[in-house]
Amino acid sequence: MAVDIEQLNLKIEKESAFIDLMMNEISRVIIGQKYMLERLIIGLLANGHVLLEGVPGLAKTLTVMSLAKVIKTGFQRIQFTPDLLPADLLGTLVFNPKTSDFIVKKGPLFSNLILADEINRSPAKVQAALLEAMQERQITIGEETFPLDDPFLVLATQNPIEQEGTYPLPEAQVDRFMLKLKIGYPSEEEELKILRSQTGEPPPELNPVVSPDKIIKARKTVREIYMDEKIEKYIINIVFATRYPGTFGLKDLDALVEFGGSPRASINLALAAKAHAYINHRGYVIPDDIRAIALDVLRHRVIISYEAEAQEMTGDDVVTQILNNVEVP
């Protein structure tokens, strides 16, 4: 097995070189936000949708658009508003008077990278229209079902729920996102660079540095990354601790957690950890990969109780306590 891992390391070190090219190209426009950019690439490699939450003005939209530009692939930006209809996303049947028949007019979801901007500004029925496309990678219009092109990825931004004019996303849809990122403010040094870049010369045009075929090939390689049985058990323990914290010495959390992560959480945590190893040019997963990505995978899957809210606890607090208490292999 050691020989196989060594060969896999050499293979991934060579194949993953394009990750650095992507990061360097995007950093010509995006200052800071390394955490957000890395997680977007992890979602792309692990074939998982990403939800970005943060106040306006933190370059969420710009980062997603920049990622699309460095990949030679289709891109659609959809601005979610309270008056948006499901047909505005999926498409609809249009009557053709010449043929006395209905023809399909496809919507903007028929692309590769989808930026769902301010997704929580639209009502539930529009948010639900994304479910089939996100989960099944297909769209049904009338009696016809159309498969979506590969790669297909939804990168959604949302403002904090407490802000006026927002609709909380249903749990069923939130669970479709592999990662939920909480985007913070830049540092003083980064903000000074941002100020100078945005008030001086126009930002440079980004060049495509990778093709969709390269991404699809990388996704297959990500699944080949070695994961030891002890690491797999570590993932299972973390997810089970979100369901039954008392059995892992966290009895104080029993009353604070309403629902824990589902098996989808275990699957996504394993895939995201493999993608994290890939972007670090490694052919095997280590515990640090799990710990680095676990909060992003689990924060939206741990539903806290009213008692936790009364204590001003969040899902992040619960997951952090679990990571600090579950034994690391």
N, C-alpha and C positions, 0 to 999 in steps of 0.2 A: 504493500500500500504506500510506503514511503516513496518508492520510485515513481508510482503513479502521481502522487501529490507533487513531487518535484517536476515531473513533466507538465502537469497541469499549471503549476506556477509559471513555468517558462512560457507556456501557451498564453496564459492570461496576461502576463507582463507585456507580451508582444501585441496581443489583440486589443488590450485596454488603453493603448497609447493615445487613442483618439479622445479619451476623456479629458486629458490635459489640454488637448487642442481646443476642445469645446469650452472648457473653463477659461482658458487664456483669451479666447476670442470674445466671450461674453463679458469678461472683466474689462474690456475696452470701453464698455458702456455702463455696466453695473459696478458701482463702487461698494465694497463690503458685501453683506448679505450672502456670505459663503455658505452658511447653514441652509438658507432657502434654496440656493442653486444646487447644492449637493443633493438635497432631498428631492428636488424636481428630477434630477438625473437618475436617482435611485428609483423613483416611480416609473420613469421611462424604461429603465432596464428590467424592472420587475413586472412590467405590464400592469401597473396599479395606478388608479386615479389618485389625484392629490387635491386636498382642500387647504387653502391658505387663508388664515384669519388674521386680520390686523386692521388698524385704523387707516383711513385714506392717506395716501402720500408716501407709502413705504416702498414703492417701486415693485409691487406685486405684479401688476399688469405689465410693466416694462420688462421685468425679468422673464415672464412667460413668453412675451412677444420676441424677446432676444433669443430665447432657447429655440423657438420655431425658426428663426432666421438662420441659425447656424446648422440647421438640418434641412436638407433638400426635400421638403415634404409639404403637404397641404396644411393650411392654417386658417381657422375661422375664429373670429372674436364675436361673441354674442353678449350684448348688454342686456342683462335681466332687469325688467321693469315691472311694476304692478299690473300693467295692462297687457303683458305678453301672453300669448296663447300657445298651447302645445303644438299646433300646426306651424307656428313660427319657427319652431325648432326642427320638427320632424319632416315637414312637408305636407302636401295635401293632394287631393284629386281635383283636377281642373277640367271642366267640360270643353271639348273641342267641337265647335259647331260644324266644321267642315266634315269631320268623320262621324259626328253624332256619337262620340264616345268620350270616356274620361281618360285623361292621361295623368301620369304621376309627375308632380313637380317636387323635386327633392329639396329638403331644407338644408340649413347650414351645418347640421350635424354630420352630413355626408362629407367628411374631411378626415384629416389625420389627427392633428393637434387642435383641440377645442378649448378656447379660453372662455369659460362661463363666468363673466365678470359680474361681481356683486350678486351671486346666485340667490342669496337670501332676500333680495328685493322683490322677488316674484312670489305669487301665491303657490300653495301646495300642489295644485294640479299641474302646474308647469314644471315644478321640481320633479314630480313623479314621472313626467314624460321622459326624463332622462334615464329612468331605471332600466328599461329594457336595453337601451343602447349601451349603458355602462356595464351591465352584467352579462348580457348575451352577445354583445357586439353585433347587434342587428336591429333593424327598424321595420315596423309593420305599418304600411299605409294602405288603407282599404283591406283588400284580401291578399295583398302581396307582401312578402317579407324579403327585405334586402339586407344581405350581409355587408358590414362596414369594412372599409379597407384597413389593411394592417401596415403600420401601427395605427392604433386608435387610442387616444388618451384624452381624458377630460381633466383639465387643470382649472379648478374653480377658485374664485376669490370671494370672500365674504367679509362684511364689516361686523364688528362685535354685536351680538344679539341685543345688547342693551340699547343700542342706538335706535333712534326713532325711524320708523318706516321699514323695519326689517321683520321677516317672518322666520321663526326658528325652523331649521331643516328637520324633517321627520327622521326618527332613528333608523328606519329602514333604508333611507337614502344615504345618511351619514355613514352607515356601515359599508356602503359600496366603495367608499374612499379608502384606499390602502393606508394613506397617511393623512393626518391632519396637522398642519404646521401653525404655530403661533409666531407671528413675525413681530419682532421688537424694533425699537428705534436704533439708528446707527450711533456709533460713538462720536465724540466731539471731533476727533481727527477725521473720521470718515465723512461726517457731515460738512466739514470745511472743504474737503475734496469735492463733494457733491455740489456744494454752492459754487465753487470755482468752475466746475465742468459745465454746469447748467447756465452760467451767466457769461461764459466766455465763448470760445469757438463752438460751432455746432458739433454735436457728437458724431463720431465716425460711423460709416455704414458697416454693418456686420457682413462677413462673408460666410457662405455655407462651407463647413469643414467635414461634414459627415453625411452619408446617404441613408435613406430608410432601410436599405438592405443591410447596412452595417449595424443598425440598431436591432433589426430582427435577428441577425446572426449573434449579436452580443447577448440577446435575451436567452438564446439556446445555450450559450456558454455559461451564463449565470446559473442556470439550473444544474450544470455539471459540477459546480464548485462543491468541494468535499465538506460535509458536515458530520462530525463525529456523533456517535450515539449519546455521549454525555451532553453535548450541546443541544441535541434534540430534546433530551429529558429536561434540560434547563429551560427551554422554551415552554414545554408543557407545564412545568412547575410554576412559571411566572403567570401563565394564562389561568391555570387552576387557582392560583392565589387570588386572582381577581374575582373568582366565583366563591371560593371557600377560604377567606383569609384566616379564619380561626385555626384551620388545620396546619397553617404554616407559622404559628406563633403570633398571629396578628388579630387576636380576639377583639381588640378595640375597633377594628375596621368592619366587623361583622354587621353592626347596626348602621354603618355608613354607606355600604354598597348595596344598591338595589339589584343590579344585574352586572355580571362580569362579561368578559370577552367570550365570544362563540368560537367554534372550531375555525371559522374564517380568520379570527385573530391569530391563531397558531400558524396557519398557513401563510398569512401575510407577513408575520414576524420572521418566519424562516426565509421567505423569498427576499424580503427587504434586507435581512442580514447578509444573505448571499450577494445581493447587489452592492451592499456597503463594502464587503470584502473585495468585490470586483473593482470598484472605483479606487480602492487602495492597492490595486494590482496584486492581490493575493488569491491563491487557489483554494483556500480553506477558510472556514468561519471560526472565529475565536470569540470568547465571551464578551470582549469589548465591542464587537459588532452588534451583539444583541443589546447590550446596555446603551449603545449609542442611538439605536433606532427604536427601542421599545416604547418610549414615551410618545413618539409620533404615531406609532401603530395602535396604541392602547388608549390614549387620552379620550378619544371620542367613542370608545366601546365600553368604558366603565361608566355605568349610570349610577350616580350617587343618590342617596336617600334625602328626604326632607331634613332629617336630623343632621346630615353632613352639611347641607346648605345653611342650617341654623348655626352651625359651628364655623361657617365660612370656609369649609373645606371644598376643594375642587377635585376633579378627576385626576389632574396632574399630581396633586398631593398624595392621593391614594396610590397611584402607580409608582411614585417616587419611594414611598414607604415600602412597597412590595419589592422593588428592585434592591433596596438597602437591606432587606431581610431574607430574601430567598438565597439559598446557598449557591455560590458561584463555583462551577466545576474547575 
